């Protein structure tokens, strides 16, 4: 680009383009492009996605459905099944969940600015499967009511729920880390939690303490 400008100034006889002027300085050289190369074996991630998923699957987690109210008249409510939910802070009361960057539900939740975490009970595996699919009407036939603080869908029969406003969003590799400030919450029933472990649903077995 600089060389093109110099040639143009010379052609039109612009001020300062005479002998001895800066316009007669050597034209700047263009650096060559760096050589492209493949990633070396020693530069690759130490573990592959399949191994990572298989090993981390040994960590049992609870199961939730994160929901948000409609963003406008044309959009219905948003929701997706989420295992990566946890409490974060007592003061102020904060919770956190992780969502994939490719999620189609997340942009709608982000626009709403609020969400409700529906903590599923042991008998709600079917409800989790419904919200784990993409592109379907997830709320068809699912009874729900507006949560008290944000109006997000509160699903009937859940074990507990946590009503939140989005407090912060951080990047985390191929996921986003969403922090919510708790506005209201309640434990809705005594049923044990729905668990997910190594690709299967489970529940806590009743055992006597030794």
Secondary structure by P-SEA (a helix, b strand, c coil): caaaaaaaaaaacccccccccccccccbbbbcccccccccccccccccaaaaaaaaccbbbbbbbbbbccccccccbbbbbbcccccccccccccbbbbbcccaaaaaaaaaccbbbbbbccccaaaaaaaacccccccccccccccccccccccccccbbbbbccccccccccbbbbbbbbccccccccbbbbbbcccbbbbbcccccc
